[in-house]
Amino acid sequence: MKPASQLVPVELEKLKPVLHDKIERMDGQHLVLVNRLLLQLEAEELAEYLGEAFNKDHEQGLLRRIPELVKQFRTGHRYCPAGLL
């Protein structure tokens, strides 16, 4: 891989083939690192999405209703043991 000082900006439409080429030339150790980086990126995106969703639910008052909604579900669910109500 080239040092960061030798990297040239790539047009977005050409980025996928460039990345595919770089991935094809990587050894196993680098592939593991790239995979971990992508997993971290996915986790951060998911955390941001969930945070926004929880904020929206909180603003709508849905989080305060969780105990009530759980009780309603358990009451109407035929497999719910009576002690869990």
GIHU-V709759 format. One line per field, one symbol per residue. burial: + if it has 9 or more other ideal C-beta (glycine too) atoms within 8 Angstrom, else -. A space follows every 50 residues. Layout:
burial=???
This chain:
burial=--------------+--+---++--+---++--+---------------- ---+--++------------+-++-----+-----
